[in-house]
Every structure is written in structure tokens, then in C-alpha cells.
Amino acid sequence: MVYQFSLRDWSDFGLGILVRNDSKILTHIKVGQVITFKIHKPEGNIAEHPLEAEIRHISEPENGRHPDHKIVGLHICQGI
């Protein structure tokens, strides 16, 4: 499966992606899981090789921001 999300800097929470509550991706991921991904920009790839990230948390956005979404917090481990 291929999913595409925007990687964001959530400041206190670090890097993560915003995922709709009804997205099927939430049935395929869990905290502690290591995933492989690539970072892209319109001009091309940022990273030449895939990267690994550990899912650190799946949580509600604070203060009611982004209703009906979850934040999936990521810790980038290394390139493959």
C-alpha cells in the first residue's frame, strides 16, 4: 500500500502526520511500529533512499484543532 501525507513539525510533539479518523491507515499502524517512508517535494526527492521512522504516538490534536483527525507522531530512526 502507498499512502501520501504531509510531514509537519508539531513543535512540542516533534514531527508527525495528520490523519483523518476514518482513514484506513489507522487500522494498519500502531505505536512502536517502525515504518519505511520517502520524503518528496515538488522538485523531487529530499532523501535519495527510504527512511525509517518509529511511530511514537497516535493522539488527538490539542485544543480541538483539526477535528476528526489524529496526529501520528514519528521519530526518524535512520536511512535504509
N, C-alpha and C positions, 0 to 999 in steps of 0.2 A: 504494500500500500504506500502511496505517496500522499502526504499532506503538506500544505503550504501555509505557514503562519508568519506573522511579523514578530521578530525578536525585539523586546523592549527592555529598557533599563527602568526598573521599578524602584530605584533608589534604595530605600531601606531593605527591600526584599531581593535586590540584585536583578539579574537577568531572568526573563521569563516570557511566556507567550500567553495571550488572552484567547480563551477557548469558550465557545458558546456551550451552555449547559446541555443542549441536545445534540452536540457533536459526537459522532461515533468514536472519535479518537479517545474519548474518556473511558470507553469500555476496553481499550487496548493498552492503557498505560497505568502505572501505579508508582507510588513513592518508593524510591530506592532503585528503580529500574534504570538501566543505562541504555540510552538510545543513540543511534547514529544519525547525523544530520549534516547538511551542507548549508552554508550561508551564501545567499545570492544578492546581488544588486542589479539594477537595470543595465549597468555597464558590463556585468559579468560576475564570475565567482570571486568572493573575497578570499576564501580558503581554497587552495588548489586540491586538497584532499578532504575527505569526510572527517568530521569531528565527532567526539563522543561527549555526551552530557548525562549527568545523573539527575533524575527527577527528585528534587528536594521537598517539594510540597505541591499540593493541589488545594487551593484555598479560595475563599470568597474575596473579591476586591473590597477594600475598606471604604467606610462611609457611604455605602450604597452606590458607589461609582460602578459603571458598567453592569447594570442589572442583567440577570440571566446569563452571566459569564463566570468562569473560574480563571484564576491565574495559575499557570503551571510554572513553578519556579525551577530553574535549571542551574546546575553547576557544571561549567565546561571543564571536562577532565583532561582531554588531550586529543591530538590529531591521530588518525589511524595510519 
